[in-house]
Amino acid sequence: MSSSPQAFNEVLPEGLEGHEPTSLWRDAFDRLKANKLAVFGFIIVVVLLLVAILGPFITPYDFLSQDLSQRNQSSSAAHLLGTDDLGRDVLSRVIYGARTATIVAFSVTAVSLLIGVSLGAIAGYSGGRVDSAIVWIIDLTMSIPILLLAVVINVSLKTPVTYWMDDMYLKTHNPIYRETIWVDFALVFGALALIMWPPYARLIRGQILSIRNENYVLAARALGFSNRRILFRHILPNGLGPVIVLASAGLGQAMILESAFSFLGIGVRPPIPSWGNMISDGLRVWRNYPHLLAAPAVVLGIITVAFSFLGDGLNDALNPKGWR
Amino acid sequence: MERKNKIRIIALFALVTLLLSLAACAQPATEEPEIEQPSEEQAEPAEPSEEEEEVELRIAVGARFDDLSPLRGGGHSAFWLSMWWASPMYYDSDGQLHPYVFNEWEANDDFTVWTFKIDPKAVFSDGSPITAGDVKATWDLSAVPTTKHQRVGLFFTGVEGYDAVINSEAMQMSGIAAVDDNTIEVTLTAPDPVFYKRMATNLIPPVKASQAVGPDGKEVFEWWRPENGVVVSGPFMPVSMDLDKSEAVFVKNPNFWMGEPKIDKVTLIAVEDAQTAITLFQSGELDAMNEIFTPTLVEEMGEEFVSGPMIPRGHQFWLDGSKEPTNDINVRKALIMSVDPDMVFEAAFPNGPGQSVTQLLVAVEGVDPEYVWYVPDAGAAQDALAASSYENAENLPKLYFVGISQASHELAAQYIAEVWRQTLGIEEVEMKAAFDEYSGPDQDRVQIFRDDAGARFPDPVVYLMGTIHSSSGPAQRKMGGYNNPEVDRLLEEAATKGADDPDRIALAQQAHELFLEDYMFVPYYFQNMPRYAMPWVTNWSKNSDWQVVEPWNVVIEPH
């Protein structure tokens, strides 16, 4: 069978001659580009990523440096977002907070995706007892309250692990044990990842259940392709669209959760800045120094809406049947 | 999503962003608080009405309360005990001792037996006299473990028979005897020249024995409720308590013997959130509160709201001498000498109240204002660290603060941590809020504990005995079993000297200076006793017992 443009055009209905054949993903990208809100969201997300990556090089001040003579200053040329109650530059802390939020959001979403897609795919494709067992695990995991789990981990695991790292550092002087901030990420937010996968698993399972009886899958099976090839080459690529949409929303959700945990004091701890602990600090003085609350809150709001717009645009792009 | 909805979301988001940005760019509030001050016009006496308006004092308690027993020795509601209970004696805000239920007291020559006389005019709200039997029963009941008095040891440690009661081996202290209806005698196991000063507290107010003490010698359940006919000895008596709502109402005690109260009614309500309390104050719906902490309290409520005399109490960052690395005096020196106490205070309380710490003693006799403990010196701090067994910051284990339980403490701790980072290169510092976290594995690890220490009355020996003597709580728990035998010896000797003996102060000063040479705390701040009351509440002051002084004289000006 020929797949050249010429051969393709020969079988096209009248009036469509001359159109280049495009892939599913190219179509989706074109639709995404046409959606201005999604483009706006995409740009914001890219900016966030750049800020997170380049943070140490673009912060105007050291995010920890204090100047008590400059405390609680409002916006000025020297400090675009003002200073906090220890005279630290708020912009620098917001930028560093972007690193914290991005690391948490992407790592949590990546781990959730990996677990969720794998288990969902196995459940959907295998069916039977395997499916029932995985669905049971999904239901069980979804019944765990996220906040409670984070508190339990924080209380029961974080301290011993931090102390163990401290001991290891003193024994080995290996700097990897020195940065105990990673304990927050690995334990508190790692736990988040371990219980945020079920929506992905459910979605991909549903997708596979509906796709596995499509004609092209039946044809592949009739041609004797292996289960693995059918799953990874034919079913998953066609079922991933909604998962990507969900993941983009999940990134925003993970950022909000990180902020919420830090706000409650069970996430990133001062003096390391996170948007959550900055909002918490700002809330105490918002009547006198509203900029301390507004700066991290507005940034968090913008990022969350950007992820929402991007997710919405991806949904429209990857799900053309539902596109209006 | 439909495009119309998207446009609405964008518009809404833009509006919120605009509003927040405008708010952020607004000038910070000026120093002048926005508190309703009584204007001249308002200050004019109100038109006399046929029925005089009731004068009410509305008090916020900083936590919910469901137990108003005067024998708990703590809790937020205990700040208001002087409203409804008369104490044996009381201190005014200048630290002067005044008679109250007791109008005379004396000791034998070696200060081991103290005799207190009850003012014949002292009566309960039902008109019955306060007797020595009531006093003895109250004090015995306070020591019975089931009463759960939080601070009974501050007052009765050293009284004969106290240990037997606190260990549930007896129900009465053998060292306390009602000699007659008006005389009570206390026998101590060792001389205590300032025992009488310990009794000047509202935490052991004489209560009516027949109401409070059951046949088994234990406290009667909720005997203190108005429904149970409680009789009190203070200027106000309770008429209603709704403990589910944490509300209590008091009216004048018609039989109060120290003078007729100038307020008709006192209402206690629980307001747990500081911002809510500030809003209520600013809208004129509250008159006073026991404690309130926010970083912008002075800006919002004005300096007068937090004004008050210094009290013998200081907050410090205690260094645990039993943990690594603060078991090395050179590390402690480095940590302390790198920090400027004035800047720590400035970071935490830019507008006060209180004052920065230059030594351990405050608001007691014997404080030498010229005494210089140390001069902040980054070079000397670096040298001290280099001279320590750790040599540099790389070799130090992580430093942990606990007791960082409110915004001001967090600001101070963050300031200190940043100074250490810049001066000594210490990068790894962690802060924890609650005391609860000082348990389990923390017991072996936390080196820095922010806490307050001091005395309930202005005496340097009592202050230091409760702070740096090896038997004190801070020495045992916060400083990891701090024990300097010479400090102990000097304090123990000072404690045998009479309250007016100059040697008492001289020995305390020697112990104090020896202690400072051990470098056991990073200085933080000395506390005052803030009014926490609106300007229209006059004749209002508090003492180091945290009580309102002479509440019967408190006046609410028209406002």
Interface residues (C-beta under 8 A of the other chain):
Chain A: L37 L64 S65 Q66 L68 R71 N72 S74 S75 L81 G82 D85 L86 T159 P160 T162 Y163 D166 Y169 L170 H173 R178 T180 G265 R269 P270 P271 D281 R284 V285 R287 N288 Y289 P290 H291 A294 A295 A297 V298 G301 I302 V305 F309 D312 R324
Chain B: M1 E2 K6 I9 I10 F13 V16 T17 L20 S21 A23 A24 C25 A26 Q27 P28 A29 Q275 T294 P295 T296 E299 E300 M343 E346 A347 P350 E394 N395 P397 K398 A407 E410 L411 Q414 Y415 A417 E418 R421 E427 E428 E430 M431 A433 E437 G440 P441 D442 R445
